[in-house]
Amino acid sequence: MTKSIDWKKIRNGDKADFDRLFDVYYYPLCSFVSNYINNNQLVEDIVVDCFAQIWEKRATLHITSSLQNYLITMVKNATISYMRKHQLQFSDVEQLADSIVEEDETSLDEVGILNQLAQAVNKLPEQRRRILKMAAYEGKSYPQIAKELGISVNTVKTQMSRAYKFLKEELKVSTRTIFFLLSL
């Protein structure tokens, strides 16, 4: 079972809890930002910058809503700020801000589902998790993964099959849904 994230410990400098926070929310937040910015490196930079700010300001941050809501709001605001700085038309940015606010409730549901996926992925054995992340999140082919890890392509296929089976059982969804969630 995944340990819960304790904000008080993070405020006091607990790096392990902060790492868990990052592991649970990084991919869902990247997925959220990628709905508005079509550049993976930029999306990752925005999300990583937000986590860096949280760590740097942890002692003075006062989170009054849930931690999840705080993270989404922070990333949303960072996305809007980025778009403003890079000379999008003001009306486009305001329209984006309005659409993000309207979608917050839906996005929270999506982040919840993606959060469950991230927690399930973190339960996989280390090598299986690494193979799954290389395939699903980094877009590497099975032969590329096999070569990089020094294992056979059949081992990669077997590990991926077992990962999908575990995720399907853990989340109680179809394999098709797992493929969809991993592609977000």
Order of alpha helices (4+ residues) and beta strands (2+ residues): alpha-alpha-alpha-alpha-alpha-alpha-alpha-alpha-alpha
